[in-house]
């Protein structure tokens, strides 16, 4: 799990990029955002979190490059490591993984 966290940290934008609105303000369609990281079903997550009368078609992606890197990281990480990560980081999410 430590190696997984190192990969996530390495993929994260640096502090300079986080303060640059031209790099952190990336409006796009939900479909396009999902293409950046197909292993995460953003539309499902958003529909579960949003009020039932709200339809989300567009969103602001903070770091498209991070999502692309995350996609690669997830593809090369075992399910056991992911399960352990979410168990430690967010127990309610890990319950949904079973």
C-alpha positions as CSV (number, residue, x, y, z in Angstrom):
1,X,0.0,0.0,0.0
2,X,2.9,2.3,0.7
3,X,4.1,2.0,-3.0
4,X,0.5,2.8,-4.1
5,X,0.5,5.9,-2.0
6,X,3.9,6.9,-3.4
7,X,2.5,6.6,-7.0
8,X,-0.5,8.7,-6.1
9,X,1.8,11.4,-4.6
10,X,4.1,11.4,-7.6
11,X,1.1,11.8,-9.9
12,X,-0.3,14.7,-8.0
13,X,0.1,18.2,-9.4
14,X,2.9,20.3,-7.8
15,X,2.1,23.3,-5.6
16,X,2.9,25.7,-8.4
17,X,0.3,24.1,-10.7
18,X,-2.3,24.1,-7.9
19,X,-2.1,27.9,-7.7
20,X,-2.4,28.3,-11.5
21,X,-6.1,28.7,-12.4
22,X,-5.3,28.0,-16.1
23,X,-4.2,24.5,-15.0
24,X,-6.9,23.8,-12.5
25,X,-9.9,25.1,-14.2
26,X,-10.8,22.5,-16.9
27,X,-14.5,22.4,-17.7
28,X,-15.5,19.3,-19.7
29,X,-18.4,17.0,-20.3
30,X,-18.9,14.2,-17.8
31,X,-18.3,11.8,-20.7
32,X,-14.9,13.3,-21.5
33,X,-13.9,13.3,-17.8
34,X,-14.8,9.6,-17.5
35,X,-12.6,8.8,-20.5
36,X,-9.6,10.2,-18.6
37,X,-10.1,7.5,-15.9
38,X,-12.4,4.7,-17.1
39,X,-11.9,2.6,-14.0
40,X,-13.9,5.2,-12.0
41,X,-17.5,5.5,-12.9
42,X,-17.9,9.2,-12.2
43,X,-21.4,9.4,-13.5
44,X,-22.5,6.7,-11.0
45,X,-20.7,8.5,-8.1
46,X,-22.2,11.9,-9.1
47,X,-25.7,10.5,-9.5
48,X,-25.4,8.9,-6.0
49,X,-24.3,12.1,-4.4
50,X,-26.3,14.7,-6.3
51,X,-30.0,15.5,-5.5
52,X,-32.3,13.3,-7.6
53,X,-33.6,16.3,-9.5
54,X,-30.2,17.4,-10.6
55,X,-28.6,16.2,-13.8
56,X,-24.8,16.8,-14.2
57,X,-23.5,16.9,-17.7
58,X,-20.4,19.0,-17.2
59,X,-17.9,19.4,-14.5
60,X,-14.6,21.1,-13.6
61,X,-11.7,18.8,-13.7
62,X,-9.0,20.0,-11.3
63,X,-6.1,18.1,-13.0
64,X,-6.8,16.1,-16.2
65,X,-3.2,14.9,-16.1
66,X,-3.7,13.5,-12.6
67,X,-6.7,11.6,-13.8
68,X,-4.8,10.1,-16.7
69,X,-2.0,9.1,-14.4
70,X,-4.5,7.7,-11.9
71,X,-6.0,5.6,-14.6
72,X,-2.6,4.0,-15.3
73,X,-2.0,3.5,-11.5
74,X,-5.3,1.8,-11.0
75,X,-4.7,-0.5,-14.0
76,X,-1.5,-1.7,-12.5
77,X,-2.6,-2.0,-8.8
78,X,-4.1,-5.2,-7.4
79,X,-7.6,-5.3,-6.1
80,X,-6.2,-6.3,-2.7
81,X,-4.1,-3.2,-2.5
82,X,-7.0,-1.0,-3.5
83,X,-9.3,-2.7,-1.0
84,X,-6.8,-2.2,1.8
85,X,-6.3,1.4,0.8
86,X,-10.0,2.2,1.0
87,X,-10.4,0.2,4.2
88,X,-7.7,2.3,5.9
89,X,-8.7,5.6,4.2
90,X,-12.5,5.4,4.2
91,X,-14.1,2.5,5.9
92,X,-17.7,3.2,4.5
93,X,-16.3,2.9,0.9
94,X,-14.5,-0.3,1.6
95,X,-17.8,-1.8,2.8
96,X,-19.2,-1.2,-0.7
97,X,-16.3,-3.0,-2.4
98,X,-17.3,-6.4,-1.0
